[in-house]
């Protein structure tokens, strides 16, 4: 089958289109004919050797895809050949065929295009797990979301509005401000041109934020460690800055706030039935039009390097999708 190949952890420029054997589903897996796959920053980190796991090479990148079920393992009960699905896995999405666990797959609502479906469950699943399960966000609380115009960040902005939260969005350029406001952000901070501590203090009357949903890491996370409200939740989601931050532990002690780790992929594997229920919730919200995944652009599979460059350059709003069929 035709696929994007990563032969070494040397970055997107060394990716190539090649042939790989068609994968075979295990007893609890499905084989999907992929029509569309989304490009995430995690994929970019993985092929660059900067993620916390390293698959054996060569491998096919791509964490999230959508398509049609071709076959199912003997223990699979929720799907059958011909079903339209979205699916998630650590690798395998940038190919004509992908295998996925039954528990990390979801049947598509009627009328949802494959391109849209490939952008929903990782982004919104991470946001839902972080805000609902881990932060236990309460109506009226203030959440600061970094990387707010990216895939996961934008999903958090969108979902936070449905939870009744006051959303402060953090972006890295002024052109993204209007975009995130359109998704429900009440206030926007450009942390590359504005004084982040002063803006947070001004917006919160000096009290700080209840929840920090941080996908960037580095200096921004370290600053936010000093800008939390009493009893708040500071959540590391990812490290798109490439820098893993350090926090003096007297800071959470002084304000009784919590450092709450969010690793949605590991949670999905450890608690598959809970994750499947969240998938069903997201499918309902999508059908009702209450969440609005944003596709920045759709590119052919052969343009995977262009997609990765755009991610690295921070020019993507929402997700880029690779069209495979």
C-alpha positions in Angstrom: 0.0 0.0 0.0 1.1 3.6 -0.6 2.1 5.4 2.6 4.3 8.2 4.0 7.5 6.6 5.4 9.6 7.8 8.3 12.9 5.9 8.1 14.8 7.9 10.7 14.0 10.5 13.4 15.5 13.3 11.3 12.4 15.4 10.7 9.8 16.1 8.1 12.2 16.9 5.3 13.3 13.3 5.2 9.7 11.8 4.9 9.0 10.1 1.6 6.1 8.3 -0.2 6.7 4.6 -0.5 5.2 1.2 -0.2 4.4 -0.7 3.0 2.8 -4.1 3.6 -0.9 -3.8 4.4 -1.4 -4.1 8.1 -3.4 -7.0 9.6 -5.9 -6.3 12.4 -5.6 -8.2 15.6 -8.6 -9.7 17.4 -9.6 -6.3 19.0 -8.7 -4.1 16.0 -10.3 -2.9 12.7 -8.7 -2.3 9.3 -9.7 1.0 7.8 -9.5 2.3 4.2 -8.2 5.8 5.0 -9.8 8.7 3.1 -8.4 11.6 5.2 -5.9 12.0 8.0 -5.1 15.1 10.1 -1.6 16.4 10.7 -0.9 17.2 14.4 2.1 18.7 16.2 2.6 15.4 17.9 3.2 13.8 14.5 5.8 16.6 13.8 7.5 15.9 17.1 7.4 12.1 16.5 9.2 12.2 13.1 11.7 14.6 14.6 12.6 12.3 17.5 11.3 14.9 20.0 8.4 12.9 21.3 8.4 10.7 24.5 8.1 7.5 22.4 9.9 6.2 19.4 8.4 3.6 17.1 10.6 1.1 15.3 11.6 2.5 11.9 10.5 2.5 9.2 7.0 3.5 10.3 4.0 5.4 9.0 3.2 8.6 10.9 -0.3 9.8 11.5 -2.3 9.6 14.7 -5.8 10.3 13.5 -7.7 9.4 10.4 -11.2 8.7 9.0 -12.4 6.2 6.4 -14.4 3.0 5.8 -14.0 -0.3 7.7 -12.6 -3.0 5.5 -12.4 -5.9 8.0 -12.6 -6.5 11.8 -10.9 -8.7 14.3 -12.7 -11.7 15.7 -13.5 -10.0 19.0 -14.8 -6.8 17.6 -18.5 -6.2 18.2 -19.1 -2.5 17.6 -18.1 -2.3 13.9 -18.5 -4.2 10.7 -17.2 -3.8 7.1 -18.7 -0.8 5.4 -19.0 1.4 8.5 -17.8 5.0 8.2 -15.4 5.7 11.1 -12.8 8.0 12.6 -9.9 6.3 14.4 -6.9 7.1 16.5 -3.5 5.4 17.0 0.1 6.3 17.8 1.0 5.8 14.1 -0.3 4.6 10.8 -2.7 7.3 9.6 -0.8 8.6 6.5 -1.4 5.5 4.4 -4.1 3.9 2.3 -4.8 1.4 5.1 -4.7 1.8 8.9 -5.4 -0.4 11.8 -6.9 0.9 15.0 -8.3 -0.5 18.3 -12.0 -0.9 18.5 -12.0 1.2 21.6 -10.2 4.1 19.8 -12.6 4.2 16.9 -16.0 5.8 16.6 -18.8 5.5 14.0 -19.3 8.8 12.1 -22.6 10.7 12.5 -24.6 11.0 9.3 -23.5 13.8 7.1 -20.0 14.3 8.6 -17.3 14.4 6.0 -14.2 12.3 6.4 -12.0 15.4 6.3 -13.9 16.9 9.2 -14.0 13.6 11.1 -10.2 13.3 11.0 -9.9 16.5 13.0 -12.3 15.9 15.9 -11.5 13.0 18.3 -7.9 13.7 19.2 -8.4 17.5 19.6 -11.7 17.6 21.3 -11.1 14.3 23.2 -8.0 15.9 24.7 -9.8 19.1 25.5 -12.8 17.2 27.1 -10.5 14.9 29.2 -8.5 17.9 30.4 -11.4 20.3 31.2 -14.0 17.8 32.4 -12.2 14.8 33.8 -8.9 16.3 35.1 -9.7 20.0 35.9 -13.4 19.3 36.8 -14.1 22.8 35.5 -17.0 24.6 37.1 -19.3 27.1 35.5 -18.0 30.7 35.6 -14.3 29.8 36.2 -11.6 31.5 34.2 -9.4 29.3 31.9 -6.3 30.5 30.1 -5.6 28.4 27.0 -2.2 28.6 25.3 -1.7 27.8 21.7 -5.3 28.7 21.3 -5.4 28.8 17.5 -3.9 25.3 17.1 -5.8 22.0 16.9 -6.0 21.1 20.6 -6.0 24.7 21.8 -8.9 25.7 19.5 -10.9 22.7 20.6 -10.4 23.7 24.2 -11.6 27.3 23.4 -14.7 25.9 21.6 -15.5 23.3 24.3 -14.9 25.7 27.2 -17.6 28.0 26.0 -20.1 25.1 26.2 -19.0 24.5 29.8 -19.7 28.1 30.8 -16.1 29.1 31.4 -14.6 32.5 30.9 -12.0 31.9 28.2 -8.8 33.9 27.9 -6.9 32.7 24.8 -3.1 32.9 24.4 -1.7 33.3 20.9 1.6 34.0 19.3 0.6 36.5 16.6 -2.0 39.2 16.2 -3.6 37.7 13.1 -4.9 34.8 15.3 -6.7 37.1 17.8 -9.9 37.6 15.7 -9.9 33.9 14.8 -10.0 32.6 18.4 -12.6 35.3 19.4 -14.8 33.8 16.7 -14.6 30.5 18.6 -15.7 32.1 21.9 -12.6 33.6 23.5 -13.6 36.6 25.5 -10.1 38.0 25.9 -6.9 37.3 23.9 -3.3 37.8 24.9 -0.4 37.8 22.4 2.3 36.5 24.7 5.0 37.3 22.1 4.3 41.0 22.2 2.5 41.6 25.5 3.5 41.3 29.1 1.8 38.0 30.0 1.9 38.5 33.8 0.5 42.0 33.7 -2.3 41.1 31.3 -3.3 38.1 33.4 -3.3 40.2 36.5 -5.3 42.9 34.8 -7.9 40.6 33.5 -8.4 38.7 36.8 -8.2 41.6 39.2 -4.8 40.3 40.4 -6.3 36.9 41.5 -5.0 34.8 38.7 -6.7 32.1 36.6 -8.6 29.1 37.9 -7.4 26.8 35.1 -4.4 27.0 32.8 -4.6 24.7 29.8 -1.0 24.8 28.4 0.1 23.2 25.2 3.3 25.3 24.8 5.4 24.6 27.9 8.7 26.4 28.4 8.7 30.0 29.7 5.0 30.4 29.4 4.2 27.5 31.7 6.9 28.8 34.2 5.2 32.3 34.2 1.7 30.8 34.7 3.0 28.9 37.7 3.0 32.4 39.4 -0.4 33.4 38.0 -2.7 30.8 39.4 -5.7 31.6 41.6 -6.1 29.9 45.0 -7.2 26.3 44.4 -6.5 26.5 40.7 -5.4 23.7 38.3 -2.2 24.2 36.2 -2.3 21.6 33.4 0.6 20.6 31.2 -0.9 19.3 27.9 2.1 19.4 25.6 5.4 21.2 24.9 5.2 22.7 21.4 7.9 25.2 22.4 10.3 22.3 22.6 11.1 23.2 26.2 10.0 21.2 29.2 9.5 23.6 32.1 10.5 23.5 35.7 8.3 24.8 38.6 9.5 25.6 42.1 7.2 23.6 44.3 6.7 26.3 46.8 4.4 28.1 44.2 1.6 25.5 44.3 2.0 25.2 48.0 1.5 28.9 48.7 -1.8 29.1 46.8 -3.0 25.5 47.3 -3.3 25.0 43.5 -2.7 21.7 41.8 -0.4 20.6 39.0 -2.7 18.3 37.0 -1.0 16.2 34.3 -3.0 15.5 31.1 -1.9 12.6 28.8 -5.1 11.8 27.0 -3.6 9.1 24.8 -2.4 7.1 27.8 -5.8 7.5 29.5 -7.5 6.2 26.4 -5.5 3.1 26.5 -5.8 2.6 30.3 -9.6 3.3 30.5 -10.9 2.5 27.0 -14.6 2.2 28.0 -14.6 5.7 29.6 -12.8 7.1 26.5 -15.4 5.4 24.3 -18.2 7.2 26.2 -16.5 10.5 25.7 -16.3 9.7 21.9 -20.0 9.2 21.9 -20.5 12.6 23.7 -18.4 14.3 21.1 -20.2 12.6 18.2 -23.5 14.0 19.6 -22.1 17.5 20.0 -20.7 17.4 16.5 -24.1 16.2 15.1 -25.9 19.0 16.9 -23.4 21.6 15.6 -22.3 22.5 19.1 -18.6 22.0 18.3 -17.0 23.4 15.2 -13.7 21.7 14.2 -11.7 24.0 11.9 -9.8 22.8 8.8 -7.0 25.2 7.9 -6.4 23.5 4.5 -6.7 20.2 2.7 -3.6 18.8 1.0 -2.8 15.7 -1.0 -0.8 13.0 0.7 2.3 14.0 -1.4 2.3 17.4 0.3 2.9 16.1 3.8 6.2 18.0 4.1 4.4 21.3 3.4 1.9 20.4 6.1 4.7 19.8 8.6 6.5 23.0 7.6 3.3 25.0 8.3 3.0 23.4 11.7 6.6 24.2 12.5 6.2 27.8 11.4 3.1 28.2 13.6 0.9 29.3 10.6 -1.9 26.8 11.1 -5.3 27.6 12.4 -7.0 24.4 13.6 -5.8 21.4 11.6 -4.3 20.6 8.2 -5.9 17.5 6.6 -4.2 15.1 4.1 -6.7 13.8 1.6 -5.7 10.2 0.8 -8.8 9.1 -1.3 
